[in-house]
Amino acid sequence: MKLIRLLPTILLAAALAGCGTTAVPRPARPVAAPPPVTPRIVQHNSLVGQRAGAALSQFGKPRLDVAEGAGRKLQFAGTACILDIYYYAPKQGAEPVATHVDARTPEGRDANVDSCVNALRR
């Protein structure tokens, strides 16, 4: 009968025994970066496939030069249009090339890429 009266005390002592131990942190597993995605080129214009230097020599200093993850965006602007050129490396370790080009009017309407290229050439 004494054992039955001591049972709650024994259970409480067993439960509290685990509270006094020091937890050993597990080392964090290194998370591997996902492999770079090779962009698929679906446009065909005079800038796609060219390196950034080609656009810089044609248009001069860009209005914007922005790193976006693994890519780069150059933006050139004039009174006729705004041109955004997106650069990605075709494979890891390769120099980035233009994979997509957007052209729009200063009001935001779509513009023809080749017409915009001709308007922005210096």
Disulfide bonds with the S-S distance in Angstrom:
Cys81-Cys116 1.99
